[in-house]
Amino acid sequence: MPARRFLVPLAAAALLAGCGDRHLVLRVDVLSFIAPADRQRDFGPIPAVPGGVATGEVALVDNADVSLLQGLGDATDIQDVTVTFDAQAIDADGAGTDTVRVYLADTQTDARLTPPVLEQIITLSPGQTTPVHAELSSDPRVVALFGQRNLHLTVTTSMRGPTSGNALSGTFQLTGLRGVVVAGWKGF
């Protein structure tokens, strides 16, 4: 195991030394760290009442442990991270809204105790599939988190049901969650 600690930074340094402007671009498929069964959740029925009933935040993914490249932060200086989130809300019946939030935190912190890194409000219509796409770049907090060996990920939904008509019900599915890390050589 000690040899592995030095091998990864050495390999990253070798890759960076061969790059023209000494940048390394890594694509991290964060969704692959989430079990397929945890990538979707049914919602409803949420009854129609004046003002709409709010469900409050419901965790789809709750403090999932995401392991990043071990030792990468030792050999590189992470300069930027772009996080892209994709999902879909499949509305079986009823109208309403959903606020989707993505939280990231270090492994010592409950991710929901930090501000969300992504937040998207969507409108749900009966019988329609609504795509969700959000992207975040150049957030210093996210850059620092991706420099660590692990992080916690939480994804929540917060539904508000219809004010009249049929009850809101359907399924929410995560379809993509990616991080693109741009790193430069620290120069030993």
TAVEN-V14815 format. One record per residue. N is the residue number from 1. RES is the residue in one small letter. OMEGA is omega as a letter, one per 40 degrees, with the letter a starting at -180 (* if undefined). Layout:
# TAVEN-V14815
N_RES_OMEGA / N_RES_OMEGA
This chain:
# TAVEN-V14815
1_m_i / 2_p_i / 3_a_i / 4_r_a / 5_r_a / 6_f_a / 7_l_a / 8_v_i / 9_p_i / 10_l_i / 11_a_i / 12_a_i / 13_a_i / 14_a_i / 15_l_a / 16_l_a / 17_a_a / 18_g_a / 19_c_a / 20_g_a / 21_d_i / 22_r_i / 23_h_i / 24_l_i / 25_v_i / 26_l_i / 27_r_a / 28_v_i / 29_d_a / 30_v_a / 31_l_a / 32_s_i / 33_f_a / 34_i_i / 35_a_a / 36_p_i / 37_a_a / 38_d_a / 39_r_i / 40_q_i / 41_r_i / 42_d_i / 43_f_i / 44_g_e / 45_p_i / 46_i_a / 47_p_i / 48_a_i / 49_v_i / 50_p_a / 51_g_a / 52_g_i / 53_v_i / 54_a_a / 55_t_a / 56_g_a / 57_e_i / 58_v_a / 59_a_i / 60_l_i / 61_v_a / 62_d_i / 63_n_i / 64_a_i / 65_d_i / 66_v_i / 67_s_i / 68_l_a / 69_l_a / 70_q_i / 71_g_a / 72_l_a / 73_g_i / 74_d_a / 75_a_a / 76_t_i / 77_d_a / 78_i_a / 79_q_a / 80_d_i / 81_v_i / 82_t_i / 83_v_i / 84_t_a / 85_f_i / 86_d_i / 87_a_i / 88_q_i / 89_a_a / 90_i_a / 91_d_i / 92_a_a / 93_d_i / 94_g_i / 95_a_i / 96_g_i / 97_t_i / 98_d_i / 99_t_a / 100_v_i / 101_r_i / 102_v_i / 103_y_i / 104_l_i / 105_a_i / 106_d_a / 107_t_i / 108_q_a / 109_t_i / 110_d_a / 111_a_a / 112_r_i / 113_l_i / 114_t_i / 115_p_i / 116_p_i / 117_v_i / 118_l_i / 119_e_a / 120_q_i / 121_i_i / 122_i_i / 123_t_a / 124_l_i / 125_s_a / 126_p_i / 127_g_a / 128_q_i / 129_t_a / 130_t_i / 131_p_i / 132_v_i / 133_h_i / 134_a_a / 135_e_a / 136_l_i / 137_s_i / 138_s_i / 139_d_a / 140_p_i / 141_r_i / 142_v_i / 143_v_i / 144_a_a / 145_l_a / 146_f_i / 147_g_i / 148_q_a / 149_r_a / 150_n_i / 151_l_i / 152_h_i / 153_l_i / 154_t_i / 155_v_i / 156_t_i / 157_t_i / 158_s_a / 159_m_i / 160_r_a / 161_g_a / 162_p_i / 163_t_i / 164_s_i / 165_g_a / 166_n_i / 167_a_i / 168_l_i / 169_s_i / 170_g_a / 171_t_i / 172_f_a / 173_q_i / 174_l_i / 175_t_i / 176_g_i / 177_l_a / 178_r_i / 179_g_i / 180_v_a / 181_v_i / 182_v_a / 183_a_i / 184_g_a / 185_w_i / 186_k_a / 187_g_a / 188_f_*
